[in-house]
Amino acid sequence: MNITEIARKIIQEGPICNHCLGRQFAKLSTCLGNYERGRSIKIYLTMEGDRIFKDDNDDSLLKELSPSNPIARKLTDIEPEDETCWVCLGLFDNLEWWAERAVSEMEAFEYDNFLVGTSMSGLLSENEEILWTESGTVYAEQLKSELNREIGKRINAITGKEVDFENPDIVVMLDLTKEDVLLEVRSVYIYGRYRKLVRGIPQTRWPCRKCRGKGCEVCGFTGKQYEESVDEIISDQVQKTLHCIDTKFHGSGREDIDALMLGDGRPFVIEAVRPIYRHFDINRLQEDINNFAEGKVEVNELKSVSRDVIETLKSSKADKVYKLKVTFNEPVSEEKLKSAINTLSGVDIEQRTPQRVSHRRGDLIRKRHVHNIELSDLTHNHAIITVNCEGGLYVKELISGDEGRTEPNLSDIIGTQAEVTELDVIKVNL
């Protein structure tokens, strides 16, 4: 079918606004807007209909569109006040209202760019499907695409902010069913490294094992297993600076609660969820976190990053260096210990999931490599050793054997039980 045939079929379905008529030909004459397309088509149809109506020898049905025909509708009345478009139900009459509503909602947030999205109502979607089916058009775009674009233009005119299709600070969602505007605010992501300088603090928040976070007598009605965490210490100042509703902590692995994290620290990203502010002095934030932490935690190298860094952080297998204080059930000679250390250096270790974490980790056998082990100090019943290994190795079990779940292990090689009594992470090589 040609344009005239398609347009005539569309017109016959009922009163239609210029936006909705023009949108059925959106892939043609892309230099025009849909409103201009629709208006131009209506003018052409009325002119052609008038020509045919006045030609007695032409009985084409287009004559029904002639303004000279007393029973014809006058298409040149661009937006008849007494007729509502059956396709959009008058939605395009309210573009300014939607734009002003969106701007009002966004005023509470700091943002540089935005994007408009639409949640369609069932009736509007059905109307659009009917029109496509009845007209046979192959040149149309979706109603919500035009709505997003037109409201985006108006928001831009009011605020001066640009549309960003790739990574918008705010997505304005138009809920047409509820006639509501919802905002999806992009998180702010801050990368850094943290050092944990005291023992007994977990990396992330732990809900109480008894009440699972609801609050009970066991946890003092805090809902927490531990009073504080690295996550919460850092989060406190992030929330105060960015005025976000919450944070999410993403770390490159984790250390045990009783371990220190030393050296240049463990890489992490803290995600500020739904922030009011996204422009801030990151050096001041780092200083505020360290002052608030009171020597328990220290952060460095803070910088703003994109969400992609989280995936890199999680997927990277960083090598680790641990400093261990190892205690023996019986005295071990320096010669025997050095020989055992040499046996474990440069080999692959097979570890079944340790008993101490089996309640939260799958029961698997993992293979991890030990790059090197060095002996720093030895007395009659304990030693200080440094282990350089592949990320994911359970070093406590490398020493104890975990009742045969880790092979080979130091305890079996020296012939007496050995345990890690202090553990410090001194390097995370990411």
C-alpha positions as a printed Julia matrix, in Angstrom:
430×3 Matrix{Float64}:
   0.0     0.0     0.0
   1.07    3.57   -0.64
   1.02    6.35    1.95
  -2.41    7.58    0.89
  -3.97    4.13    1.3
  -2.4     3.61    4.72
  -3.39    7.1     5.89
  -6.98    6.65    4.74
  -7.25    3.37    6.69
  -5.91    5.12    9.78
  -8.34    8.04    9.45
 -11.28    5.64    9.15
 -10.54    4.11   12.57
 -11.59    7.28   14.38
 -10.39   10.73   15.44
  -6.61   10.81   15.64
  -4.2    13.55   16.67
  -1.33   14.75   14.52
   1.25   13.04   16.76
  -0.38    9.62   16.47
  -1.04    9.92   12.74
   2.45   11.14   11.97
   4.01    8.44   14.16
   2.72    5.75   11.8
   5.12    7.18    9.17
   8.01    7.99   11.55
  10.56    6.1     9.45
   9.87    8.38    6.47
  11.16   11.95    6.11
  13.18   11.74    9.31
  13.84   15.48    9.2
  10.23   16.03   10.31
   8.63   15.54   13.71
   5.57   13.32   14.04
   3.3    16.3    14.66
   4.43   17.88   11.38
   4.04   14.58    9.54
   0.52   14.12   10.83
  -0.54   17.67   10.02
   0.95   17.44    6.52
  -0.82   14.17    5.82
  -4.17   15.59    6.97
  -3.75   18.67    4.77
  -2.82   16.51    1.78
  -5.81   14.19    2.29
  -8.28   17.04    2.54
  -6.87   18.7    -0.58
  -6.91   15.47   -2.55
 -10.37   14.62   -1.22
 -11.64   18.07   -2.26
 -10.22   17.64   -5.76
 -11.9    14.28   -6.14
 -15.2    15.5    -4.64
 -15.4    18.25   -7.25
 -14.64   15.82  -10.06
 -17.96   14.17  -10.81
 -16.25   11.46  -12.85
 -14.1    10.24   -9.9
 -15.92    8.06   -7.38
 -12.86    7.44   -5.15
 -13.65    7.07   -1.48
 -11.16    9.84   -0.76
 -13.94   12.3    -1.56
 -15.31   11.56    1.92
 -12.37   13.56    3.29
 -13.22   16.7     1.3
 -14.07   19.78    3.39
 -16.57   20.58    0.6
 -18.43   17.38    1.41
 -21.15   18.32    3.94
 -20.99   14.9     5.59
 -17.18   14.67    5.73
 -15.0    15.3     8.76
 -12.81   18.38    8.43
  -9.26   17.04    8.86
  -7.85   20.51    8.63
  -9.15   21.17   12.13
  -5.77   20.14   13.48
  -6.81   19.22   17.04
 -10.65   19.3    17.27
 -11.65   20.37   20.79
 -14.66   18.08   20.86
 -12.8    14.93   19.75
 -10.13   13.04   21.7
  -7.57   10.95   19.84
  -8.64    7.33   20.26
  -5.05    6.09   20.08
  -3.3     8.14   22.8
  -6.49    9.24   24.6
  -5.27   12.83   24.61
  -1.88   11.99   26.1
  -0.04   14.34   23.77
  -2.23   17.23   24.93
  -0.49   17.02   28.32
   3.21   16.93   27.43
   3.97   20.11   29.39
   2.19   18.75   32.48
   4.26   15.56   32.42
   7.5    17.49   31.88
   6.8    19.93   34.71
   5.86   17.05   37.0
   9.13   15.29   36.19
  11.21   18.43   36.77
   9.49   18.94   40.12
  10.41   15.4    41.21
  14.03   15.81   40.08
  14.58   19.1    41.89
  15.58   17.26   45.07
  18.57   15.64   43.32
  21.88   16.82   41.94
  22.24   15.54   38.37
  24.0    16.4    35.12
  21.87   14.44   32.66
  18.74   12.33   32.47
  16.68    9.94   30.37
  12.93    9.49   30.06
  11.25    6.07   30.05
   7.59    5.04   29.94
   5.54    2.28   31.52
   2.59    1.88   29.15
  -0.99    1.21   30.2
  -2.71   -1.87   28.81
  -5.32    0.19   26.94
  -2.76    2.38   25.15
  -0.75   -0.68   24.12
  -3.89   -2.35   22.81
  -4.9     0.75   20.83
  -1.49    0.88   19.22
  -1.63   -2.8    18.24
  -5.09   -2.34   16.72
  -3.92    0.61   14.64
  -0.88   -1.24   13.31
  -2.99   -4.27   12.42
  -5.8    -2.35   10.72
  -3.61    0.11    8.81
  -0.86   -2.28    7.76
   1.79    0.4     8.28
   5.41   -0.68    8.29
   6.83    2.78    8.95
   5.68    3.34   12.55
   7.55    3.88   15.82
   6.2     3.05   19.26
   4.08    5.54   21.15
   6.39    5.44   24.15
   9.4     6.28   21.97
   7.78    9.51   20.84
   6.5    10.29   24.32
   9.99    9.82   25.81
  11.5    12.07   23.17
   8.92   14.85   23.38
   8.94   15.03   27.18
  12.74   14.82   27.15
  12.83   17.9    24.91
  10.62   19.81   27.3
  12.65   18.8    30.38
  15.79   19.92   28.56
  14.18   23.28   27.78
  13.22   23.8    31.44
  16.41   22.57   33.13
  19.14   22.92   30.54
  20.18   19.33   31.33
  21.0    16.98   28.45
  19.6    13.55   27.66
  22.1    10.69   28.12
  21.15    7.36   26.57
  24.15    5.43   27.93
  24.63    6.34   31.58
  22.04    8.86   32.83
  22.2    10.2    36.37
  18.39    9.97   36.6
  15.87    7.94   34.63
  12.42    9.54   34.7
   9.82    6.76   34.5
   6.34    7.82   33.41
   3.75    5.44   34.83
   0.81    6.03   32.5
  -1.51    3.65   34.35
  -1.16    5.49   37.67
  -0.41    8.88   36.12
   2.7     9.02   38.26
   6.36    9.94   37.81
   9.02    7.69   39.35
  12.75    8.36   39.47
  15.53    5.8    39.1
  18.63    7.51   40.47
  21.99    6.12   39.39
  24.25    5.09   42.24
  27.6     6.75   42.86
  30.52    4.29   43.0
  33.65    5.04   45.01
  36.76    2.87   44.72
  39.46    2.69   47.35
  41.58    0.43   49.54
  40.97   -0.15   53.22
  43.26   -1.22   56.03
  41.71   -2.93   59.05
  43.89   -2.13   62.04
  42.06   -3.98   64.84
  40.79   -7.52   65.17
  37.19   -8.52   65.76
  35.56   -6.4    63.04
  33.91   -8.13   60.04
  34.16   -6.67   56.58
  30.4    -6.35   56.03
  27.25   -6.16   58.14
  26.24   -9.44   59.76
  22.64   -9.92   60.84
  22.14  -11.56   64.23
  22.21  -15.35   63.88
  19.37  -15.69   66.38
  16.82  -13.23   64.98
  18.27  -12.74   61.48
  18.26   -8.99   61.78
  14.85   -8.46   63.36
  16.21   -7.57   66.82
  16.21   -9.73   69.93
  17.68   -9.95   73.44
  20.75  -11.8    72.19
  21.8    -8.89   69.93
  20.5    -6.17   72.23
  17.73   -5.52   69.72
  20.23   -4.15   67.2
  19.64   -6.96   64.71
  23.42   -7.27   64.32
  25.83  -10.07   65.17
  28.69   -7.58   65.53
  28.45   -4.0    66.7
  30.28   -2.55   63.68
  31.94   -3.52   60.41
  34.35   -2.05   57.89
  31.34   -1.51   55.65
  29.41    0.48   58.26
  32.38    2.58   59.34
  32.99    3.71   55.76
  29.28    3.98   54.96
  28.56    6.4    57.8
  30.53    9.22   56.22
  29.51    8.36   52.66
  25.85    8.68   53.63
  26.47   11.99   55.38
  28.36   13.4    52.39
  26.15   12.18   49.53
  22.85   12.01   51.46
  22.14    8.56   50.0
  19.5     6.26   51.45
  21.94    3.36   51.89
  25.23    1.9    50.69
  26.39   -1.45   49.31
  29.89   -2.72   49.95
  31.81   -4.64   47.26
  35.19   -6.02   48.31
  37.95   -7.9    46.52
  37.62  -10.94   48.75
  37.47  -10.66   52.53
  39.63  -11.36   55.55
  38.54  -13.24   58.66
  37.04  -11.28   61.52
  40.09  -11.98   63.7
  42.54  -10.92   60.95
  44.14   -7.57   60.28
  44.27   -6.07   56.77
  47.61   -4.26   56.47
  49.99   -3.14   53.72
  48.39   -0.81   51.19
  44.95   -2.28   51.92
  42.25   -4.35   50.26
  40.5    -2.93   47.16
  36.8    -2.17   47.53
  33.97   -0.22   45.94
  31.27    1.35   48.05
  28.03    2.06   46.21
  25.99    5.05   47.36
  22.35    4.16   46.66
  19.99    6.91   45.46
  22.29    9.83   46.36
  21.0    13.38   46.63
  24.47   14.74   45.84
  26.99   13.37   43.35
  29.49   16.23   43.26
  31.72   16.17   46.34
  35.29   16.59   47.53
  36.63   13.05   47.54
  39.77   14.02   49.48
  37.6    15.55   52.18
  35.49   12.38   52.26
  38.61   10.24   52.72
  39.72   12.47   55.58
  36.28   12.33   57.21
  36.17    8.52   57.01
  39.6     8.15   58.58
  38.77   10.6    61.37
  35.49    8.84   62.1
  37.15    5.4    62.08
  39.37    6.38   65.02
  42.28    4.13   64.06
  40.17    1.01   63.56
  39.92    1.35   59.77
  41.83    3.48   57.32
  40.99    4.16   53.67
  43.19    5.47   50.88
  43.23    6.0    47.1
  39.54    6.99   47.02
  38.23    7.9    43.55
  34.92    7.91   41.69
  34.48    5.04   39.24
  31.85    3.46   37.03
  29.78    0.41   37.93
  31.96   -1.75   35.66
  34.75   -1.66   38.24
  32.65   -3.84   40.57
  32.62   -6.67   38.05
  36.39   -6.36   37.6
  36.83   -6.37   41.37
  34.7    -9.49   41.84
  36.07  -11.46   38.9
  39.78  -10.76   39.43
  41.7   -13.48   41.25
  44.12  -11.39   43.26
  47.14  -13.04   44.8
  47.45  -12.56   48.57
  50.32  -12.34   51.02
  49.62  -13.39   54.63
  51.68  -13.06   57.78
  50.83  -15.92   60.17
  51.62  -16.66   63.78
  51.63  -20.45   63.95
  51.52  -22.38   67.25
  52.63  -26.03   67.53
  51.39  -28.72   69.95
  54.98  -29.89   70.28
  58.31  -28.11   69.68
  59.5   -28.22   66.06
  63.11  -27.85   64.96
  64.06  -25.1    62.57
  65.45  -27.66   60.13
  62.22  -29.67   60.05
  60.05  -26.55   59.71
  62.15  -25.12   56.89
  62.02  -28.46   55.08
  58.22  -28.54   55.44
  57.94  -24.98   54.19
  60.04  -25.85   51.14
  57.76  -28.82   50.47
  54.69  -26.57   50.42
  56.25  -23.75   48.36
  55.44  -23.76   44.66
  52.82  -26.51   44.81
  49.07  -26.8    44.22
  46.9   -27.36   47.27
  43.59  -29.26   47.13
  41.09  -27.97   49.66
  37.65  -29.24   50.45
  35.48  -26.41   51.78
  36.66  -25.84   55.39
  34.37  -26.9    58.22
  34.32  -23.38   59.65
  32.68  -21.94   56.51
  30.75  -24.97   55.28
  27.47  -23.46   56.53
  27.74  -20.65   53.95
  29.9   -22.12   51.16
  29.24  -25.0    48.79
  30.97  -28.29   49.63
  33.55  -28.32   46.84
  37.16  -29.25   46.33
  39.19  -26.27   45.16
  42.75  -26.23   43.86
  44.91  -23.22   44.76
  48.61  -22.52   44.26
  51.17  -21.58   46.92
  53.81  -19.35   45.34
  56.18  -19.1    48.26
  56.45  -19.47   52.06
  59.11  -17.82   54.21
  60.04  -18.34   57.87
  60.61  -15.09   59.79
  60.89  -16.26   63.4
  60.79  -19.48   65.41
  60.64  -20.19   69.15
  60.05  -23.52   70.89
  56.27  -23.57   70.24
  55.43  -20.92   67.64
  56.67  -19.42   64.37
  56.05  -16.38   62.22
  55.74  -17.28   58.54
  54.74  -15.36   55.4
  52.62  -17.08   52.75
  52.38  -15.74   49.19
  49.57  -17.58   47.43
  46.78  -17.55   44.89
  43.58  -15.81   45.96
  40.99  -18.13   47.45
  43.42  -20.31   49.4
  42.33  -20.94   53.0
  45.66  -20.39   54.73
  44.49  -21.44   58.2
  43.65  -24.86   56.79
  46.94  -24.97   54.88
  48.54  -24.99   58.32
  46.07  -27.15   60.32
  44.98  -29.6    57.61
  41.33  -29.26   58.74
  41.15  -32.97   59.61
  42.42  -34.04   56.21
  40.26  -31.69   54.13
  43.36  -29.77   52.91
  46.19  -31.68   51.22
  49.11  -31.28   51.56
  49.29  -29.3    54.82
  51.95  -28.19   57.31
  50.69  -30.25   60.26
  50.97  -33.56   58.42
  54.42  -32.77   57.05
  55.98  -31.8    60.43
  54.15  -34.59   62.29
  52.46  -32.43   64.92
  49.33  -30.31   65.0
  49.83  -26.66   64.04
  47.27  -23.85   64.26
  47.16  -20.23   63.11
  46.68  -18.08   66.2
  47.09  -14.69   64.49
  46.62  -13.79   60.86
  47.4   -10.55   59.04
  46.78   -9.87   55.36
  49.71   -7.75   54.26
  49.19   -7.6    50.48
  46.36   -7.93   47.98
  47.86   -7.87   44.49
  45.06   -6.59   42.25
